[in-house]
Amino acid sequence: MASDCLKTPLRNNSCDHAISIAVIHHLSTLDRRKAAIREIVRILNTGGKALIYVWAMEQKVNNEQSKYISTKRNEELSVNLTENTEEKEEKTIDYHVNRTEFMQQDLFVPFSKKPQNVKKSQQSSEIMNKMETYYRFYHLFLKGELEQLCVEACSNVEIVDSYYDDGNWCVILRKL
C-alpha cells in the first residue's frame, strides 16, 4: 500500500507496528514533520511500536564515515534557491553535490533516474546522457532532533531506543 504520510488511510489504533524509512526528512516544515509523527502514532495500538529513520546531518560519528560520503572531494555547487518563510525572512536553500559533506540542514539533493526505454546492450555513457536529474528536498536531522520531534509532536509516546545507523538517525517509539 502506498499513501500520503500525512493522511494514512488506516483506522485509529489499528496497527501493532509502523515503519517510516526515508520519508519524514523530505517534509519541508517543522509542522509537517510533526504531523507525520502524529499520523504514525494515530494508527498505532496502545503499546504499538514505530521505527523511524531520517537522514542525519552528521555523516561521521565515532570516527566512522557513512557510506554516503565519497572519499573523493567534489567542489560545492554554488546554485541557490530563495524561498520566503512564514516570518517573511529570506532563507537560502543550497543544491547539494552528491557524495560530499552536507553544508546546511535544508538542501535540495539530486536524484537521477534512468529512462525506462534503456536496453541492456546500451553503453553506460549512452545511459548517463539520457538520465534525468530531479532535486528533492531534504531536512537533515541533528543528533537528538528526531527524539525531540517525536516527544513534542505526541504526548502519548515514549522513546524506546534511538541510535545512529550509517548516516541516519533512528528512533523506536512506543505509543502509551
N, C-alpha and C positions, 0 to 999 in steps of 0.2 A: 504494500500500500504506500502510495506517495501522498503527502498532504502538506498544507501550509503549517509551519511550525507555530504560528500564532493562532491557529484555529483548527485544531486537530478534530476530525470527525469521529471522535470516540466519546462514550458517556463518561461522566464524572466517576471516579473511583472504580474504574473497570480494568485496570492493569496492575499486575504484581511487579512488573519491571518495565523500564523505559530506557532507551539509549539515544543519545544525541551526540553524534560524532561529526565534527567539522561543519556545524550548522550555525551556532549562535555567534561565532566570530564574524559572520557575514552580515549581521544586523547593524545598521549604521548609527543607531541611537541607544543610549542607556535605557530609555523607556521600552524600546522594542526588545532589548536583551532581557530585561526583567520580565516582560510579558511572555517571552518564550519559556523562561524558567517556570513562571506561574502555570503555563499551559501543561508543561510536563508534570508538575505536581498535581494539577487538577485531575488528570486521568489516572493517577496512581491510587491504589487502595491504601488505607491506613497500614503502615508497616512496609509498604512497597518501596522499592529502591530504584534510583535512576543513576546511570553512568553518563557523565557529560565530559566531552573532550573539546578544547578550544586551542587555537594556535597561541603559542607563547611568544612574547616579545623577546624573552631570554632564550637564545638558541645555543647557549653554552651554560651548563650547570654542572657543578662539581668537576670542573676542568674537562668535561666531555662535551664536544661539539655535536650538535644534531646532524643527522644525515642530510638535512635540507641545505645547509650551508656548504658551498663548494670550497675546495681548497684553493681554487683559482679566484683571484680578486677581480671583479669587474668594476668598471667605472660607474659611479652613481649617475642615474638618469636625472636630468635636471628639469623635466617637464612637470609643471604643477597645474592643479585644478583649484579654483577658488569656489567655495560654496558659502552661502550665508547660513549661520546658525540661528536658532530661535532668539538669541540675545543680540542679533544684528551685528555680530562681530564677524570679521573675515577669518576663515580658517583655511589653511592651505593643506591639501592632501597630495602627497607625492605619489608618483608612479614608482613602484619598486622594480629593481632589477633582480630577476630570479637568481637564486643560489648565492645571494650576498646578504650581509647582515642588515637587519631592519634599522631604519633611522628614526622612525616615529611609530606611534601606536596605531594610527589610522592610515591605511595605504590602499592603493589600487595595485593589485598583483596580477601580472599577465598569466593567461591560461591559453594555451594553443590547442586547437582542435584539428585533427586530420580530416580531410574531406571524406565523405562516405564512398565515393566512387574510385578510391585508390586501389590499384591492382597490386598483388604481391610481387609482380615482376618489375614494378617501377623502382628506380633507384632512390635512395634516401634524399638526394639533392632535389629531385623532382617533387617528392612528397613535401619537403621543407618549403619549397616555393609555393605550394598550394595550401599550406596550413593557414588557418585564420587565427588571429590573436584577439582575445577578449580580455578586458580588465575587470576584475571582480574586487569588490570592497572587502577589506579585512580589518577588523579591530583586533589588535594583538594584545593579549591579556598579560598583565604583570603578575608576578608572584603574589598570591593572596587575593587577587581581584575577583577570581571566579567564586571563591568561597564567600567573599563579602557580598557579591551579587546575589548568590543563592539565598543567603540569610536575609538580605534587605528585601528581596522580591517576595519571600514567603516566610511568615512567622511559624508555620507548621512543618518545618523541616529541621533535620539535624544533619551535619556533615559527618558521615561515617568514615570517610577516608579522602585524602587529597594527595596528589603526587604529580611529579613531572615525568613525562614519557616521551623521549626523543623529540623535543620541540613543541610539546603540547602540555598544557596544564589540565589536569583531570580531577574530577570530583565524583565521589559516590555519595549520594544523599538519600535519606530515608524520610518518608512522609510520616509525621506524627499523628 
